[in-house]
């Protein structure tokens, strides 16, 4: 299968950028190696649906090798890239080095705590399927613990959810949580009332969805308020501990804290050896290559590039997708030319991002859409959001499953994937589960006793 | 909501037995408390589909409180039952005691290693959603590691799966694994050939599916062989360690070992204080009550009861379902009588199991069905199995989703939920992942180097 005469393109990362680069290159006369730490591609825009029990992980993920089954020139390796030998044109993994003629690094970004890594155990972020399952576990467990504690006569059980960060992820998490409390969980508890859950969204800047035009930002705020979310803008989080978030010197009790505030580029960016910006993103040339290395491209969330107006391209899926396709086309063309005559890296075009608009969802029938001059809010924006997300989801099977679940949820208000798996411990819960199972303080009291007298 | 004048029935466990007892009782004038360690009911007959990446956990599980949403007299508590105060008629939990007038213990069974608990890390069993995800992780990871190691030029990567136990779970696991290797994964790997995976099923007794008639047992063996499974009957496993299973003194290399051999009743059985059998099951009266305690019932896998012919009732879903309904009816009737006149526990009927037949699936279009005088094998038995399992699945939404996925898998041979989440470590893998990421032994070699020379 492998042949030295056929050039090899190595792609690190199978997110939106890497996947689209590989797909666009797969028909060219090249050998492609796609390396990812995971065996599946995650459709990140729907991760919050997994975190809020609306979808199962299997429905928003696709095995990378299934995607490339028909392309015999694409090899998929599930491996951790540990570094690069740029001079020797090699990618380093624990099993060995992989030689390349062209390298596309699309390793993405993760959430960051801005020097407060100690907050992580109390405030999980949302970048991977594992993150989503952890958030789901905490949210669902909070209701179960509250029901249990209240049934035992202790009415002090807290139900305060705090979401830190008012970007698209924070807004959709806060909105969907509010929707669950008000609808999905009503009539299911006997001792607590989930609708009384207090949801706070904290944003450091003056408005939510800061990347959107002012009117849509205001509309998002109104839609959040209508769902019952308390939004605190221009508020800085100074400390997070078990059971509480500090906004300035104000202590906000928090049964569950979700982190949607910071993003940092993959550490692989720094290992390339090229200049990076403060967020760790590689400062790429207009053709997305690394200065001095026309054979090395960085795309997606890991790349820092400004558009014609001098504005930094946002870390969103459409940018990564277009960059992946751009680089693939560029490589294909150069390889064809190389076979015909000589190659020139000098005549490369610059990447141009075609912004088709932005969509952010807030909750059931609540969203905002920015199509340049046209701004839409509410139900129509939400429909546009649904359509786009089902359309771009990988795999026909996933599209059917997600469509059915959304239709089902829309008419029944139910959330299908409400499973608490793994640990049953929640940091900072007022009645510590581990302590109470050893002591007899609680075990000796009688549940329902109050109502018996 | 709670009122002392209305009697309280406490049900421990929301498996098939507990769930059906609660459902049948929900219309009676009683208060019901359902206690389970999990917040969801697991449809155990399809757990192997989660373990083999055919379905997602959310598709075979239903939140317990959703099931009882419409029944205001049913309270659901996610809690660990720690013991019983039988004399005081109380169930003990870490939060407190729960008083009952009637108690139904339906805590089920788990897998057991017959005194070899040290085998567990190397041979996970299949009783919970967490177990299923761990098995899925190991099976899928084995292929990924083998591909990686073979791409790096080391063709010694092992792919041997050993399933211990030839009952229904062992047979369906071995059959489905064979199906995956032969169909779902073909054309997806470039260095290994999944179809060459060696699958061994080890059974201590003389035949697989020992509970079935001899001809069906033989048919199952043939169907397994046709799928490429090597079946070793009358073979005792003497040792399991990282990477190997010992059958007598023969060492069988094993990349992944799955345990489907032993079942032990929940430890809660012993805490009731009544006599138990060797497997820890409570020896119940013909009316399923515990001797001397007409208010206390044990049902499902935790109960030991013989049928009219003196044969022990099997630990299968239909027995648990029928027992749950039987006990619910018995309690309802006694409570109605109690309001009219005096109660007599002496006139209780005996539980009678109505055996509608048994079904065991082996793989794609392969199954056996035992309907008393009628024995069916192959495609028709498999269709019967599909129909019954979709019909009994909890939740209309789950039924649609599972049906679609099965139809999809049947025509495309694909498995939808192929996600490796969590750790990327496999015990006993020949190239230890943790070691190799530290050493430079492997890191210095070149992947694809062989093909370049």
Interface residues (C-beta under 8 A of the other chain):
Chain A: X1 X2 X3 X4 X8 X37 X38 X39 X40 X55 X56 X57 X58 X59 X61 X63 X65 X66 X68 X69 X70 X72 X75 X76 X77 X78 X79 X80 X82 X90 X92 X93 X94 X95 X96 X97 X98 X99 X129 X130 X133 X140 X144 X147 X148 X149 X151 X152 X153 X187 X188 X189 X190 X191 X397 X398 X400 X401 X404 X405 X408 X414 X416 X417 X418 X419 X420 X421 X422 X424 X431 X433 X436 X437 X442 X443 X444 X445 X446 X447 X448 X449 X451 X452
Chain B: X1 X2 X3 X4 X8 X37 X38 X39 X40 X55 X56 X57 X58 X59 X61 X63 X65 X66 X68 X69 X70 X72 X75 X76 X77 X78 X79 X80 X82 X90 X92 X93 X94 X95 X96 X97 X98 X99 X129 X130 X133 X140 X144 X147 X148 X149 X151 X152 X153 X187 X188 X189 X190 X191 X397 X398 X400 X401 X404 X405 X408 X412 X414 X416 X417 X418 X419 X420 X421 X422 X424 X431 X433 X436 X437 X442 X443 X444 X445 X446 X447 X448 X449 X451 X452
